[in-house]
Amino acid sequence: MDTDPNQRLEYLYKEYARLSDKAEDLIKNTLEDFKLLGVVSAVIIIWKPVSEVILPTSPKLDSDLLLFLGFLSLLIVIGLIALANLIKQSYSWYFVHNLQAYEVEIRKELGEVENSQIFSFNIDKEKPRFVTASYRLSYRTFVISLISVVTLLPFIILCYSNIFYAVLYVSISLLGFTIIYLQVFRKMIKQYSNNKLL
């Protein structure tokens, strides 16, 4: 189908701008999830004093069990937030994948050379897979901080109360994280691993 080059370029740019706006909205929404994770992480830090306040109102409750169940509940909430965040990240990867394709086409339409800086926001010249490399760095940082707050802090607090609950908590936490979260993440990455740009 023959179309006017200017009309094709205009269409490509409009679609590129639309996809870019969608990706930006998803990124903003993902950052809101980090705020939620921060709030829940703060609750983890103050859960021990809160459980000590709750305990006198119900003397039949075991303080160690209450502490363990509170941490477990917070772990489930954080896990659900993290999974929802991962779903949003997969959509972000989808949009970036499409934005790269549009950038390549727009550069062709403009007659730009290979090393041009025009429309290269999602395409890096020195690293063909720079999106994956930068994402892995930020992901590692996120995982280390999440594990330290969500797993290690409650584990340390539970060690002072009851070693059995501490070991049970850290086992559930690490198993849930490695089996569920990392498997979903691996499948998400695998979708785009064959793409030469991502």
N, C-alpha and C positions, 0 to 999 in steps of 0.2 A: 504494500500500500504506500503510494507516494504522498508524502506530507511535506508541507513547507518546513524547512529546517528551523526557522524562527518559532514556528508554532510548536514543533516537537520539543525544542529547547524550553519553551515556556511551560509546556505540559510537564516535562521532566522536573523543572524547577519547582512548580507548584506541588507536585507529588512529593518531591524531596522535602520541601518545607513542611508539608502536612505530616510526613513520617517523623521528621525531626521534632515537631511539636509534641507528637504522641510520645516519643522517646523521652523528651524532657519532662513531660507530665509523669511518666512512670518513674523517672529518677527522683523527682520531688516526692512522689508517693512512697518510694522506697526509703527515703530519708526520714519520713514520718514514722516508718516502722522502727528505725533505729532509736527514735525518741521513745517509742513504746518499750523497746528492749531495755533502754536506760532506766525507765521508770520501774520495770519489773526487777531489774538488777539491783536497784536501790532498795526495793522491798526485801530482796534476799539479804541484804546487809542488815536491815533492821528487824528481820523476822524473829531472831532469838529474843530480843527484848519484848517484842509484841506477844510472842507465845508465852512468856513469863507473866504478862499482864492477863492473858486469857485464862491461864491455868487456874488461878484461885477461884474463878467464877464457876469452874466445873472440876471439883476435886477428884472425880472418878477417872479423869484423863491422865494418862502417863505422859509426863513432860517430854521424854525422849521421843515417844511415838508422835506426839503433837508437832514437835520440831521437824521430825522426818517427813510427816505427811504434808506439812506446810511447804517444805523445800520441794517435795515431789510435785505438789500442785503448781508451784511457781515454775518448775522445770517443764511441766506439760504446757503451761501458758507460753513460755518462751519458745518451746518447740513448735507450737502452732504459729506463732508470729514469724519464726524463722522459716517455716515451710511456705507460708503465704508470701514472705519476702522473696524466697527462691523462685516462686511462680512468677512474680513480677520481674525478677531478673531474667528469667527465660524469655519473657516478652521483650525486654530491653535488648537482649541478644538478637532476637528476631528483627527488631527494628534496625539495629546497627548493621546487621547482615544486609538488609534491604537498602539502607542508606549508602553502604559501600557500593552496591551495584549501581545506584543512581549517580553517585559521584563519578564512577568510571564512565558512565554514559554521557554525563554532562561534560566531562573533560574531553571526550571524543568529539562531541558536538561543537565545543569551543575550539577544537584543534590544538589543545594544550599538549605539550611534550610530556614525556614520562615523569620527569623530575619536577614538574610544575607544582607550585604551592596552591594553585587554584583548585577549589573543591577537594581538599585533601584532609578534611577534619577527621574523618574516620579511616583514612588510609595513610599509613606512615611509610615513608620511602625506604628507610634503612632496615626496618623490621617488617617482613611481610605479614607476620602474625602478631602485630603489636597489641591488638585488642585482647587476645588471649593472654599475652604476657602481662599486660597491665592489670587485667582482671584477676589473674592468679595471685599477683602481689597483694592486691587489696583484699582478696578472699582469704589468703593466709593470715593477714593481719586481723581480719574480722574473726576468723576461727580461733586464733590464739587468744584474743581478748574475750570472746564468748566462752571458751572452755575455762579460762581462768576465773571468770566471774561466776558462771553457772555451775561449774563442776567443782573446782578447787575450793572456793570460799565455803560453800555449804559442807563439803567434805571435811574441811578443817574444823568448822564449827561443830559438826556432828561427831568428830573424833573426841572432842572434849565431853560430849554427852554419852554416846554409846557407839563403840567401834563397829558393832554389827550393822547398825543403821548407816554408819558412814560408808562401810564397804558396799552395802546394798545400794545406797544412793549413787555412789560413784560408778558402780557396775551398770545400773539402769541408765544413768546419764551417758556414759561412754558407749554402751550398746545401742541406745536409741539414736545417738548422734552418728555413730559409724554405720549402723545398718540402714537407718531411714534417711537421714539428711544427706550423707555422703553419696549414697546410691542414687538418690534423686539428682544431686548435683552432677555426678558422673554421667548420667544419662542425658542431662541437659547439655553438658559440654560436648558429648559425643555427637549430638546432632550437627554441630557446626565445625567439628574437628577436621573434616575434609575440605572445608573452605580455605582457599589459599590466602585470603586476606585476613580473616578472623584469626 
